[in-house]
Amino acid sequence: MIKPPVSCVLLADRHHGLAEGVRGLLESAFGSVIMVADEASLIEGAARLQPDVAVVDLSLARGRGLDWLQAVRGRCPGLKVVVLSVHDEESVRRAAMDAGADAYVLKRAIATDLLPAIEAVQGSDR
Amino acid sequence: MTTLDDTRRPAERLGSRLEFETLLSNTSASLLAAPPDELEPVIERALDAVRRFFHADRCALLSVSPDHQAVHVLLGAYAEGVVPVPRDLNLVPAFPWSHRRLLVERAPVRIEALADLPPEAAAEREMWLQLPIRSALTLPIASHGVVSHLIVLNTVHHENQWPDVFVPRLQLLGELLAGALVRQAMFVGLRETEERLGSGAELAGLAYYTVNFLTQRTFVDDRFREVCGVPAERASGQGALTFWMEQLHPEDRPRVLQMRDQLHDGPLDQASVEYRFRRPGKGERWIHHLARVAERDADRRALRTFGVLRDITERKLAEAELGQLGRRLLAAHEAERALLARELHDDVTQRLAVLAIDVGRAESAAPDPAHATAMREIRQGLIRLSEDVHALAYQLHPSVLEELGLAEALRAECERVGRRDPLALTVEIDPVSTDLGPEAALCLFRVAQEALSNVRHHARARSASVTLRPMSGGWLLAVRDDGFGFALDQRASARTLGLVSMRERVRLVSGTLDIESAPGQGTTIVAWVPSQGGSP
């Protein structure tokens, strides 16, 4: 079962339409959903708000790879990070997991896979 | 075997359109890279690639005489065992109906089966049976408003569909080929002029000098002093000649002086050389220099030499511009592909994902199982559509290259190749540092992609490896396979077309490309690019 509605999730995706859609989905399960659209806001938001989970688009920092993941990990060691991506290559998934992601969800499968993935990472201890 | 009919899925149709776009850009890159005297094999390879793309048996470029009374095969590519159309056959009287449509109405002629030939084309029916032709597509190629060439595709064994969508693109390709031939004619004209210069027939306008080693006398004319910018105090013969030597560009001087020695002491009797020259008041100029030995002594040493010089800076600039054009064309093409891919990822894919979320909600809230099933099917359809869109975007441009860098992009490409073919693929990739410029990274990616595509389509390899590691201020990519290999001078195949465009890409980022292959020995393609290659 997903944690009670006191929990907070940080959603980082520069695609406004999709972020709205994901927020709708997350609000059914989380107390508060905070949306950010760039790397700097994600890192600052993670440090200030201390969310339980961050759901982040892989291509958030176009051209700078997965540096944001390391930055977020450094600031908030306990934060669970779920990466959203359009790439269905196993090698890309592995690169994200190796860089410190807790889960990897394909954008096309958000409807069915995102909430179970969040539930799974919340239940796990890093 | 795939076909090009219109009943396939949209993604597949788009896929073959993309394949044709790639063929177009490879062709234009090879045409630009080809020296004028190697243009014909490049055109034949392009025709062969087009022939294969359409699953045709003949593909030819035809020349049209200015009065439209004669059409002949200029260059052609033929499937194995298919009889070429004789080059001396005038096709106008042989195919009167088709040529009226092509040359007078300037309309494409598309015949998908012999039965489609209209009654008024009865005269050419006989030719169809004789050659034979089962189906054909012929397009007029116009330059400066006049039909100057035709491009024609035939099938011999089967009836073929010729989809409308490719007609304008094929016409564009025909224009590229015809344009290259016009450029070639221009260069040949230029060379003939140069040959006439060499024979001394057109001495006017050239700087002239003679050297007599017996009398130690050197003569230079006024134009020599003008072309080389010889200062007044050194205007005499010997002074002018030593001035010329001093002003040679330091990088070109050894080459020029070596050639001069070979001329003076044998074995050369005549030398033609182009070099850079620092002319006072005008800066760096390009000089074309022809020198000859007029007389030798018993030991074959030169006694008298003479030569002519002229300033060819304008021509050199025009040539450099042509190289720039190739680079710009390639850059524009890649930018366009990247833009389309980004549009697909940033817009279409995201909207599809939102729709899938909405439908997923409706699925959970469905009042009964029948509704839920209907919603699930829609959602699954959206997922498949997203997969197709992603595959298409990837085919256009691998956005993972910008998002995660070259190493991940290469791994993803290898994974995709592995999904389609039972190929044992080893991937050894050093983490790529950020000093690799975006153009250089894209270049290496495209080389690897093309090399792997060759392995898949031609090599019949069991295993292949991709390695990437840093080397001498740049990055070295190697793609090896254990397949058939090929003779490096083999020309008439689509794979060499790919190799030409690979080489051109690498050259444009100041890198080098080496190909090692021999029949039965497998193939290794090694590309090296400097880290900041191609970036401003």
Interface residues (C-beta under 8 A of the other chain):
Chain A: H15 G17 L18 E20 G21 V22 G24 L25 L58 S59 R62 G63 G65 L66 V86 H87 D88 E89 E90 S91 V92 A95 K107 R108 A109 I110 A111 T112
Chain B: H345 D346 T349 Q350 R351 L352 A353 V354 A356 I357 D358 V359 G360 R361 E363 R379 L382 I383 S386 E387 H390 S399 V400 E402 E403 L404 G405 E408 R411 A412 C414 E415 R416
